[in-house]
Amino acid sequence: MTRRMEESVEMSASRPFILPRRPEASGGPDRLVATLARHGRFAAAATLLSTARCTTRALNSLLAALCSSPAFLRAAPSVLLRAAPHAAPDATTFRILTSALCRARRPAAAADLLRCMPALLLDPDPRHCRAVLASLCRCAPAADALAFLDDMRRRWGVSPSRADHHAVVDALLRDGMAAEAYEVVARQMDADGVAPGLPEFERLLRAFRANGSFDAVEEAFDEMLLRGLVPGARAYDAYVGALCDRGDLAGARRMLGCMDRAGCPPGVTTFGVVVAGCVAAGDVGAAREVVREAVRRGLRWDAPALAELVGALRAGGQLARAARELLLEDILRGGCAAGLDALAFQQLIGAGGLCGEALSPCAEAAGVVGETPTSLLPGAERF
């Protein structure tokens, strides 16, 4: 024995021996588990949790520390099992675990955990349900979010809010499930005491038009009117565009008058939809009539509106022919394009495939040679 060890023994012998204070049944182990977890001693905390009579509060402290890092999240189930004889999980336990799973982009596992709560005579908190639903809408297939929405309503009596429905509808439309989204808007929202509004129907109209479901466009538009909702310009644009896509150009042109009578006069965007529809159908004469009607109303295409029209014509493969006969002659030279000179026009349509041969006859008429404007388009000096 060394001299230092001998001095240590002598000092210990000179001090009275004090028995450690026996911890209370729950406070001592609970505090120790929390302290060990806070300092990252997870293995020691889990061992103490399984051997001492710790409370659910200690279990939650350890789980919260574990779930703060995705690397330790996989250890949470074994901690639950080891604590089972002494500490039963409560609503806070499930909130900690499911929140961590959602952060780890595993909302389906979080939803499955919530479905286990009734067996333990526990009900999920409404805010908790909505958080899991929002994560499902962002990170899981839309069908999972729709099923969880039904669980909220039927299993736990949680009435979905407008924000819940919006998130589910967005997820369904993202996954191309427009028919299921329509059922949520037209049926389930009413059952949940949430009246759908124009934004929901506008999104549905655009989605049905995009996938070519023209009968569904009609049904959704009629449903909107039957509910007393007054369509706005975007809803009319989607409906008129669907009529054009279906080849009902006469119906699309009639809708321009219907919009006037409904107190929502069509703007250049709506006229542009009809113009593009007429050109796509090969009826450039009808397209020019529609443009002249817009001119008579005093409407003027600004750069964004004209870009949208050019994009629609390009999407239909009709840009080269239509630009020569329609855009330059009727819109630009007609004086109903706001703030566009020849150079701006060429920059707008140049990337779309107008060759020099196709542009040159009208370019000379408009004062454009090659890529350099010789003058502003007629009437441009007024803008």
C-alpha positions in Angstrom: 0.0 0.0 0.0 1.4 3.3 -1.0 1.8 6.3 1.3 -1.0 8.2 -0.5 -3.4 5.3 -0.1 -2.6 5.0 3.6 -3.4 8.7 4.1 -6.7 8.3 2.3 -7.7 5.3 4.5 -6.8 7.3 7.7 -8.8 10.3 6.6 -11.8 8.0 5.9 -11.5 6.3 9.2 -11.4 9.7 11.0 -14.8 10.8 9.4 -18.1 9.4 10.8 -19.8 7.0 8.4 -23.1 8.5 7.2 -25.7 6.3 5.7 -27.1 7.7 2.4 -30.6 9.0 2.6 -33.0 6.5 1.2 -34.9 8.0 -1.7 -38.6 8.3 -1.7 -40.5 5.7 -3.6 -40.7 7.8 -6.8 -39.0 11.1 -6.5 -35.4 9.8 -6.1 -35.3 7.3 -9.0 -37.3 9.7 -11.2 -34.9 12.5 -10.7 -31.9 10.2 -11.2 -33.4 8.8 -14.5 -34.0 12.4 -15.7 -30.5 13.4 -14.7 -28.9 10.5 -16.5 -31.0 11.1 -19.6 -30.1 14.8 -19.6 -26.4 13.9 -19.6 -26.7 11.3 -22.3 -26.3 8.3 -20.0 -29.1 6.5 -21.8 -28.1 2.9 -21.0 -27.8 3.6 -17.3 -31.1 5.5 -17.3 -32.8 2.6 -19.0 -31.4 0.1 -16.6 -32.5 2.1 -13.6 -35.9 2.5 -15.2 -36.3 -1.2 -15.5 -35.1 -2.1 -11.9 -36.4 0.8 -9.8 -40.0 1.8 -9.2 -40.0 4.8 -11.5 -43.1 6.7 -12.7 -44.4 7.5 -16.1 -42.9 10.9 -15.7 -39.4 9.4 -15.6 -40.2 7.2 -18.6 -41.2 10.3 -20.6 -38.1 12.2 -19.5 -35.9 9.4 -20.9 -38.0 9.1 -24.1 -37.9 12.8 -24.7 -34.1 12.7 -24.4 -33.8 9.7 -26.7 -36.2 11.1 -29.3 -34.2 14.4 -29.5 -31.9 12.6 -31.9 -33.0 10.4 -34.8 -30.0 8.1 -34.1 -31.5 7.1 -30.7 -35.1 6.9 -31.8 -34.9 3.2 -32.6 -34.1 2.5 -29.0 -37.4 3.9 -27.8 -39.5 0.6 -28.2 -37.0 -1.4 -26.0 -37.2 1.3 -23.4 -41.0 1.1 -23.4 -40.8 -2.7 -22.9 -38.3 -2.5 -20.1 -40.3 0.1 -18.2 -43.6 -1.8 -18.7 -43.7 -3.4 -15.2 -43.5 -0.1 -13.4 -44.4 2.8 -15.8 -47.4 2.6 -18.1 -47.3 5.0 -21.1 -49.7 7.9 -21.1 -50.9 10.5 -23.7 -47.6 12.4 -23.2 -45.6 9.3 -24.0 -47.4 8.9 -27.4 -47.0 12.6 -28.1 -43.3 12.4 -27.6 -42.9 9.3 -29.8 -45.2 10.4 -32.6 -43.7 13.9 -32.8 -40.3 12.3 -33.1 -41.5 10.0 -35.9 -43.0 12.9 -37.8 -39.8 14.8 -37.5 -38.0 11.8 -38.9 -40.5 11.8 -41.9 -42.1 8.6 -40.7 -45.7 9.8 -40.2 -47.2 6.4 -41.1 -45.5 4.8 -38.1 -46.8 7.8 -36.0 -50.4 7.1 -37.2 -50.1 3.4 -36.3 -49.0 4.4 -32.8 -52.0 6.6 -32.4 -54.3 3.7 -33.4 -52.8 1.7 -30.5 -54.0 4.3 -27.9 -57.6 3.2 -27.5 -56.5 -0.3 -26.4 -54.7 1.4 -23.5 -57.9 3.5 -22.7 -56.2 6.6 -24.1 -57.6 9.1 -26.6 -55.3 11.2 -28.9 -55.4 14.9 -28.3 -57.0 16.8 -31.3 -54.0 19.0 -31.7 -51.8 15.8 -31.7 -54.0 14.3 -34.4 -53.8 17.3 -36.6 -50.1 17.4 -36.4 -49.8 13.8 -37.5 -52.3 14.5 -40.3 -50.3 17.4 -41.5 -47.2 15.3 -41.6 -49.0 12.5 -43.5 -50.1 15.1 -46.1 -46.6 16.2 -46.6 -44.6 13.0 -46.5 -46.9 10.0 -47.1 -49.2 8.9 -49.9 -52.4 10.8 -50.1 -54.5 7.7 -49.5 -52.8 7.3 -46.0 -53.8 10.9 -45.1 -57.4 10.3 -46.3 -57.6 7.1 -44.2 -56.3 8.9 -41.1 -58.8 11.7 -41.6 -61.5 9.1 -41.4 -59.9 7.7 -38.3 -59.9 11.1 -36.6 -63.6 11.4 -37.3 -64.8 7.9 -36.5 -62.4 6.5 -33.9 -61.6 9.4 -31.8 -64.4 11.9 -32.4 -62.1 14.6 -33.6 -63.9 16.9 -36.0 -61.5 17.9 -38.8 -61.0 21.6 -39.3 -60.9 23.6 -42.6 -57.1 23.5 -42.5 -57.2 19.7 -42.1 -59.5 19.3 -45.2 -57.4 21.7 -47.2 -54.2 19.7 -46.5 -55.9 16.4 -47.4 -57.3 17.9 -50.6 -53.9 19.3 -51.6 -52.3 15.9 -51.0 -55.0 14.1 -53.1 -54.6 16.6 -56.0 -50.8 16.2 -55.8 -51.2 12.5 -56.2 -53.7 12.8 -59.1 -56.7 11.7 -57.0 -59.0 14.4 -58.2 -62.2 12.3 -57.8 -61.4 11.5 -54.2 -60.6 15.2 -53.6 -64.0 16.1 -55.0 -65.7 13.7 -52.5 -63.9 15.4 -49.6 -65.0 18.8 -50.8 -68.6 18.1 -51.9 -69.5 15.5 -49.3 -67.2 15.1 -46.3 -66.6 18.8 -45.5 -70.4 19.3 -45.1 -70.6 16.3 -42.9 -67.9 17.8 -40.7 -69.6 21.1 -40.5 -67.2 22.9 -42.7 -68.7 24.6 -45.8 -66.4 24.5 -48.9 -65.7 27.7 -50.6 -64.5 29.0 -54.0 -60.8 28.1 -53.5 -61.6 24.4 -53.2 -63.8 24.4 -56.3 -61.3 26.4 -58.3 -58.6 23.8 -57.6 -60.9 21.0 -58.5 -61.9 22.6 -61.8 -58.3 23.1 -62.7 -57.4 19.5 -61.7 -60.3 18.0 -63.7 -59.5 20.1 -66.7 -55.8 19.0 -66.5 -56.7 15.3 -66.6 -59.4 15.7 -69.2 -62.3 14.8 -67.0 -64.8 17.2 -68.7 -67.9 15.7 -67.2 -66.4 16.2 -63.8 -65.7 19.8 -64.7 -69.4 20.2 -65.4 -70.4 18.5 -62.2 -68.1 20.5 -60.0 -69.1 23.8 -61.7 -72.8 23.0 -61.2 -72.2 22.0 -57.6 -70.5 25.3 -57.0 -73.5 27.2 -58.4 -76.1 25.1 -56.5 -74.3 26.1 -53.3 -74.8 29.7 -54.1 -71.1 30.4 -54.7 -70.4 33.1 -57.2 -67.5 32.0 -59.5 -64.6 34.3 -59.8 -62.4 34.9 -62.8 -60.1 31.9 -62.1 -63.1 29.5 -61.8 -64.5 30.8 -65.1 -61.1 30.5 -66.8 -60.9 26.8 -65.8 -64.4 26.1 -66.9 -64.0 28.0 -70.2 -60.7 26.3 -70.8 -62.3 22.9 -70.3 -65.0 23.8 -72.9 -62.3 24.7 -75.4 -60.4 21.5 -74.6 -63.5 19.5 -75.3 -64.0 21.3 -78.6 -67.1 23.3 -77.5 -65.9 26.6 -78.8 -69.4 28.0 -79.2 -70.1 27.2 -75.5 -66.9 28.8 -74.5 -67.8 32.0 -76.4 -71.3 32.0 -74.9 -69.7 31.9 -71.5 -68.0 35.2 -72.2 -71.5 36.7 -72.3 -72.6 34.7 -69.2 -69.7 36.2 -67.3 -71.0 39.7 -68.1 -74.4 38.9 -66.9 -73.0 37.3 -63.7 -71.2 40.5 -62.9 -67.7 39.1 -63.6 -66.7 40.6 -67.0 -64.0 38.5 -68.7 -60.5 39.9 -68.8 -57.7 39.3 -71.2 -56.8 36.0 -69.5 -60.3 34.6 -70.2 -60.2 35.9 -73.8 -56.8 34.4 -74.2 -58.1 31.0 -73.1 -60.8 31.2 -75.8 -58.3 32.5 -78.4 -55.9 29.6 -77.7 -58.8 27.1 -77.8 -59.9 28.4 -81.2 -56.4 28.2 -82.6 -55.9 24.7 -81.3 -59.1 23.7 -83.0 -57.7 25.1 -86.3 -60.3 28.0 -86.4 -58.0 31.0 -86.6 -60.9 33.1 -88.0 -62.9 32.5 -84.8 -59.8 33.4 -82.8 -59.4 36.7 -84.6 -63.1 37.4 -83.9 -62.5 36.8 -80.2 -59.5 39.1 -80.3 -61.5 41.9 -82.0 -64.2 41.5 -79.3 -61.6 42.0 -76.7 -60.4 45.1 -78.6 -63.9 46.5 -78.8 -64.1 46.1 -75.0 -61.0 48.2 -74.6 -58.9 45.3 -73.2 -55.2 45.4 -73.5 -52.7 42.5 -73.1 -49.8 43.4 -70.9 -46.6 41.4 -71.0 -47.7 38.6 -68.5 -51.0 38.1 -70.2 -49.5 38.0 -73.6 -46.8 35.6 -72.3 -49.6 33.3 -71.0 -51.3 33.4 -74.4 -48.1 32.6 -76.2 -47.5 29.7 -73.8 -51.0 28.3 -74.5 -50.5 28.6 -78.2 -47.1 27.0 -78.0 -48.5 24.1 -75.9 -51.0 23.4 -78.7 -48.2 23.4 -81.3 -49.8 26.4 -83.1 -47.4 29.2 -82.2 -45.8 29.8 -85.6 -48.9 30.1 -87.6 -51.0 31.9 -85.0 -48.3 34.4 -84.2 -48.1 35.6 -87.8 -51.8 36.0 -88.4 -53.0 36.7 -84.9 -50.5 38.1 -82.4 -48.8 40.6 -84.7 -51.7 41.7 -86.9 -54.6 41.8 -84.5 -53.1 42.2 -81.0 -49.9 44.2 -81.5 -50.8 46.3 -84.6 -54.3 46.7 -83.3 -53.0 48.7 -80.4 -54.2 46.4 -77.6 -50.8 45.3 -76.3 -49.8 47.5 -73.3 -46.1 48.5 -73.1 -44.7 46.1 -75.7 -42.3 47.2 -78.5 -41.1 45.1 -81.3 -38.0 43.9 -79.5 -40.0 42.9 -76.4 -42.3 41.0 -78.6 -39.5 39.1 -80.3 -38.0 38.2 -77.0 -41.3 36.9 -75.9 -41.9 34.6 -78.8 -38.4 34.1 -80.1 -37.6 31.1 -77.9 -40.8 29.3 -79.0 -39.6 28.4 -82.5 -40.8 31.3 -84.8 -38.3 31.1 -87.7 -37.2 34.1 -89.6 -39.2 33.1 -92.7 -42.4 32.9 -90.7 -41.9 36.2 -89.0 -40.5 38.3 -91.8 -43.7 39.4 -93.7 -45.4 40.7 -90.6 -42.1 41.9 -89.2 -41.7 44.2 -92.1 -45.2 45.5 -91.6 -44.6 46.1 -87.9 -41.2 47.7 -88.4 -39.1 44.7 -87.2 -36.1 43.5 -89.2 -34.2 40.5 -88.0 -33.7 40.9 -84.2 -33.4 44.7 -84.2 -36.5 46.9 -84.1 -36.5 49.8 -86.7 -39.3 51.5 -84.9 -41.9 50.9 -82.3 -45.0 49.0 -83.3 -47.8 51.3 -84.6 -49.5 52.9 -81.6 -46.7 51.9 -79.2 -45.7 55.6 -78.7 -49.1 56.1 -76.9 -48.2 53.6 -74.1 
